[in-house]
Amino acid sequence: MGVWHTVLQGGAISIAVALLLLAMSVASWVVILWKGWLLRRAVSDVQLSVAAFWQADHLDDAQQRLVRFDAQRLLLPLVQATRALEQSAPHTLAAAGDRSQQLTRVLRDALHAVLHRLQFGQTLLATVGSTAPFVGLLGTVWGIYHALTAIGADGAGFRIEQVSGPVGEALVMTAAGLAVAIPAVLAYNVLGRQIARIEADLEGFARDLRDLLAHQEPGA
């Protein structure tokens, strides 16, 4: 109750800092929970999808297997990009170069799009982790300044109890900033390692797929 009283007494800046920290915390936890669930499924889906793909008899069958196993649509866009290459108009830059170069280009573009989806939310976590402590510090500094100003305007003799309570409560803003930042930083690192693992699997699959299709005739 005392902390909220200090925040309210601190004026618009203290209230804005508290609301900003609350918004940063909610946003980061939404990303943490959502991405944690998504990447946990993605790791297993990629492993199952890769195994199912290479056990198929032909490319059409492999693509149908990905439709069933690749729930997060991480591998399927790569295969679809190579199939779309067969429908590219002749005598265009898209059809220029040998087949290996064409496959490299379309697989690179598709892989970048998939990785962009996997990286979604990482920038938010990094921003919250790096700025939340300073936002909390701003609230602390402003709370201390407001408390000292009120004591100075009181005109009474200085007593330690006059400043200890408000300053102690204002310091809670620093703790709040750290409480918002630490989970975001930890999640950024943990989720980043999971993304790097998935990225390595996708890059390996893209290389193998390119090597397979580079030696096949279009439409085979």
FENSUL-V202437 format. One record per pair of residues at least 4 apart in sequence whose C-alpha atoms are under 7 Angstrom apart, sorted by the first residue. I is the first residue (numbers start at 1). J is the second residue. Records with the same first field share a line. If there is no record, write none. Layout:
I: J  J
This chain:
1: 5
2: 6  169
3: 7  169
4: 8
5: 9
6: 10  166  169  170
7: 14  15
8: 15
10: 14  143  146
11: 15
12: 16
13: 17
14: 18  139  142  143
15: 19
16: 20
17: 21  135  139
18: 22
19: 23
20: 24
21: 25  132  177
22: 26
23: 27
24: 28  128
25: 29  180
26: 30
27: 31
28: 32  125  184
29: 33
30: 34
31: 35  121
32: 36  187
33: 37
34: 38
35: 39
36: 40
37: 41
38: 42
39: 43  194
40: 44
41: 45
42: 46  72
43: 47  198
44: 48
45: 49  69  70  71
46: 50  70
47: 51
48: 52  69
49: 53  66  69  70
50: 54
51: 55
52: 56  65
53: 62  65  66
56: 61  62
57: 61
58: 62
59: 63
60: 64
61: 65
62: 66
63: 67  79
64: 68
65: 69
66: 70  76
70: 74  75  76
73: 77
74: 114
75: 79
76: 80
77: 81  110
78: 82  107  110  111
79: 83
80: 84
81: 85  106  107  110
82: 103  106  107
84: 88
86: 218  219
88: 94  95
89: 95
90: 95
91: 95
92: 96
95: 102
97: 101  102
98: 102
99: 103  214
100: 104  210  214
101: 105
102: 106
103: 107  210
104: 108  210
105: 109
106: 110
107: 111  206
108: 112
109: 113
110: 114
111: 115
112: 116
113: 117
114: 118
115: 119
116: 120
118: 195
121: 125
122: 126  188
123: 127
124: 128
125: 129  184  185  188
126: 130  185  188
127: 131
128: 132  181  184
129: 181  182  184  185
130: 181
131: 135
132: 136  177  178  180  181
133: 137  174  177  178  181
134: 138
135: 139  177
136: 140  173  174  176  177
137: 141  173  174
138: 142
139: 143  173
140: 144  170  171  173  174
141: 145
142: 146
143: 147  167  170
144: 148  167  170
145: 149
146: 150
147: 151  163  166  167
148: 152
149: 153
150: 154
160: 164
161: 165
163: 167
164: 168
165: 169
166: 170
167: 171
168: 172
171: 175
172: 176
173: 177
174: 178
175: 179
176: 180
177: 181
178: 182
180: 184
181: 185
182: 186
183: 187
184: 188
185: 189
186: 190
187: 191
188: 192
189: 193
190: 194
191: 195
192: 196
193: 197
194: 198
195: 199
196: 200
197: 201
198: 202
199: 203
200: 204
201: 205
202: 206
203: 207
204: 208
205: 209
206: 210
207: 211
208: 212
209: 213
210: 214
211: 215
216: 220
